[in-house]
Amino acid sequence: MQSTPQHEVTRLLQEWKQGDGAALGALVPLVETELRRLAANLLRRERPGHTLQPTALVNEAWLRLARDGRDFESRSHFVSIAAHCMRQILVDHARRKQAGKRGAGEPAAQLDLAQLSAPESSAAMLALDDGLNELARLQPRHAQVVELHFFGGLTYDEIAGFLNIGRSTVLRDLRMAEMWLKHYITA
């Protein structure tokens, strides 16, 4: 999506919202590469032998995005929602795996915040999801910054522009969120 003008993606998102099926057809090739890159990055950080493939993750995300009929404001907003959607798909997958095992053989959830987006076990993914959900309840912007950066792959400047805050605020929010999540998960 980097080579496609952002206004073109935004225009197609708005037309899709208004029910133009042709806009969706034009949008998919423009964002598909970016979504596959995002999915590949997310899955590369998962435990070895993960059963989901990037294509399956992207397809499931598209289904959820289309079903939910979101109101996307821009390319950044779309990537943010898609990243959140992919995170939820991975969390749902981890929950199903945990339910099947009931925790047997899973180590206690430990999270290295330097690899915040890369929990290596189902238990760690669930702990991270719980922590992000609680952080979103207490400090919504902090949780959104974490999600946009670690799951959405947005740069600090893109996040700043999307949230209409300064780059230094983005960095401060990330540091605070990381400290809070570390405390929450290890408590």
C-alpha positions as CSV (number, residue, x, y, z in Angstrom):
1,M,0.0,0.0,0.0
2,Q,3.0,2.3,0.4
3,S,3.2,2.8,-3.4
4,T,-0.5,3.5,-3.8
5,P,-1.5,7.0,-2.9
6,Q,-3.2,7.0,0.5
7,H,-6.1,9.1,-0.9
8,E,-6.9,6.4,-3.5
9,V,-7.2,3.7,-0.7
10,T,-9.3,6.1,1.4
11,R,-11.6,6.9,-1.6
12,L,-12.1,3.2,-2.2
13,L,-12.8,2.5,1.4
14,Q,-15.4,5.2,1.5
15,E,-17.0,3.9,-1.7
16,W,-17.0,0.3,-0.3
17,K,-18.7,1.7,2.8
18,Q,-21.4,3.2,0.6
19,G,-22.1,-0.3,-0.9
20,D,-20.1,-0.1,-4.1
21,G,-18.9,-3.7,-4.7
22,A,-16.7,-2.6,-7.5
23,A,-14.7,-0.5,-5.0
24,L,-14.0,-3.5,-2.9
25,G,-12.8,-5.3,-6.0
26,A,-10.4,-2.4,-6.7
27,L,-9.3,-2.1,-3.1
28,V,-8.3,-5.8,-2.5
29,P,-5.3,-5.8,-4.9
30,L,-4.1,-2.4,-3.5
31,V,-4.0,-3.6,0.1
32,E,-3.5,-7.4,-0.3
33,T,0.3,-7.2,-0.3
34,E,0.3,-5.1,2.8
35,L,-2.1,-7.4,4.6
36,R,0.0,-10.4,3.6
37,R,3.2,-8.7,4.9
38,L,1.4,-7.9,8.1
39,A,0.1,-11.5,8.5
40,A,3.5,-12.9,7.7
41,N,5.1,-10.7,10.3
42,L,2.6,-11.7,12.9
43,L,2.9,-15.4,12.2
44,R,6.7,-15.3,12.0
45,R,6.7,-14.3,15.6
46,E,4.3,-17.1,16.6
47,R,5.5,-20.4,18.0
48,P,7.1,-22.9,15.6
49,G,4.7,-25.1,13.8
50,H,1.7,-22.7,14.0
51,T,-1.1,-24.1,11.9
52,L,-2.3,-20.8,10.4
53,Q,-0.6,-19.6,7.2
54,P,-0.5,-15.9,6.2
55,T,-3.0,-16.4,3.4
56,A,-5.5,-18.0,5.7
57,L,-5.0,-15.2,8.2
58,V,-5.6,-12.6,5.6
59,N,-8.7,-14.4,4.2
60,E,-10.2,-14.7,7.7
61,A,-9.5,-11.0,8.3
62,W,-11.2,-10.0,5.1
63,L,-14.2,-12.1,6.0
64,R,-14.5,-10.4,9.4
65,L,-13.9,-6.9,8.0
66,A,-16.5,-7.4,5.3
67,R,-19.0,-8.9,7.8
68,D,-18.6,-6.2,10.3
69,G,-19.0,-3.4,7.8
70,R,-16.5,-1.0,9.4
71,D,-16.4,2.7,8.7
72,F,-12.8,3.2,7.6
73,E,-11.5,6.8,7.7
74,S,-8.1,6.2,6.0
75,R,-5.4,3.7,5.0
76,S,-4.0,4.0,8.6
77,H,-7.4,3.3,10.1
78,F,-7.9,0.4,7.8
79,V,-4.5,-1.1,8.7
80,S,-5.2,-0.5,12.4
81,I,-8.6,-2.4,12.2
82,A,-7.1,-5.2,10.1
83,A,-4.2,-5.6,12.6
84,H,-6.7,-5.7,15.5
85,C,-8.8,-8.3,13.5
86,M,-5.7,-10.5,12.8
87,R,-4.7,-10.2,16.5
88,Q,-8.2,-11.4,17.5
89,I,-8.0,-14.3,15.0
90,L,-4.7,-15.4,16.6
91,V,-6.2,-15.0,20.1
92,D,-9.2,-17.1,19.1
93,H,-6.9,-19.7,17.6
94,A,-4.9,-19.8,20.9
95,R,-8.0,-20.1,22.9
96,R,-9.2,-23.1,20.9
97,K,-5.8,-24.6,21.3
98,Q,-5.8,-24.0,25.1
99,A,-9.3,-25.3,25.4
100,G,-8.2,-28.5,23.7
101,K,-5.2,-28.9,25.9
102,R,-6.6,-27.3,29.0
103,G,-3.1,-26.0,29.6
104,A,-1.4,-29.4,29.6
105,G,2.3,-28.9,28.6
106,E,2.0,-25.2,28.3
107,P,4.6,-23.2,30.3
108,A,3.3,-20.4,32.5
109,A,2.7,-17.2,30.5
110,Q,5.9,-15.2,30.3
111,L,6.2,-12.1,28.1
112,D,9.3,-10.4,27.0
113,L,8.1,-6.9,26.2
114,A,11.0,-6.4,23.7
115,Q,9.0,-8.9,21.6
116,L,5.6,-7.7,22.6
117,S,3.9,-8.8,19.4
118,A,5.5,-12.2,19.5
119,P,4.3,-14.3,22.3
120,E,5.6,-17.8,21.7
121,S,2.8,-19.8,23.3
122,S,-1.0,-19.8,23.4
123,A,-0.8,-18.9,27.1
124,A,1.4,-15.9,26.4
125,M,-0.9,-14.8,23.6
126,L,-4.0,-15.0,25.9
127,A,-2.1,-13.1,28.7
128,L,-1.2,-10.4,26.2
129,D,-4.7,-10.2,24.9
130,D,-6.1,-9.9,28.5
131,G,-3.6,-7.2,29.3
132,L,-4.3,-5.2,26.2
133,N,-8.0,-5.4,26.8
134,E,-7.6,-4.2,30.4
135,L,-5.2,-1.5,29.3
136,A,-7.8,-0.4,26.6
137,R,-10.4,-0.1,29.4
138,L,-8.0,2.1,31.5
139,Q,-6.0,3.9,28.9
140,P,-7.6,3.5,25.5
141,R,-5.0,5.5,23.6
142,H,-2.0,3.6,25.1
143,A,-3.6,0.3,24.0
144,Q,-4.3,1.7,20.6
145,V,-0.7,2.9,20.1
146,V,0.6,-0.6,21.1
147,E,-1.8,-2.3,18.7
148,L,-1.0,0.1,15.8
149,H,2.7,-0.2,16.2
150,F,3.3,-3.9,17.2
151,F,0.3,-5.5,15.4
152,G,-0.4,-3.0,12.7
153,G,3.2,-2.3,11.8
154,L,2.6,1.5,11.6
155,T,5.6,3.8,12.1
156,Y,5.7,6.3,15.0
157,D,4.9,9.1,12.5
158,E,2.0,7.2,11.0
159,I,0.5,6.6,14.5
160,A,1.0,10.2,15.4
161,G,-0.8,11.4,12.3
162,F,-3.6,8.9,12.7
163,L,-4.2,9.7,16.4
164,N,-3.5,13.4,15.9
165,I,-0.8,13.4,18.6
166,G,2.9,14.1,18.6
167,R,5.6,11.6,17.8
168,S,7.1,12.0,21.3
169,T,3.6,11.3,22.8
170,V,3.5,8.0,20.7
171,L,6.9,7.0,22.2
172,R,5.9,8.0,25.7
173,D,2.6,6.0,25.4
174,L,4.5,3.0,24.1
175,R,6.9,3.1,27.1
176,M,4.1,3.5,29.6
177,A,2.1,0.7,28.0
178,E,5.0,-1.7,28.0
179,M,5.7,-1.0,31.7
180,W,2.0,-1.5,32.5
181,L,1.7,-4.7,30.4
182,K,4.8,-6.1,32.0
183,H,3.4,-5.5,35.5
184,Y,0.0,-6.8,34.6
185,I,1.2,-10.0,33.0
186,T,3.8,-10.9,35.6
187,A,1.4,-10.1,38.5
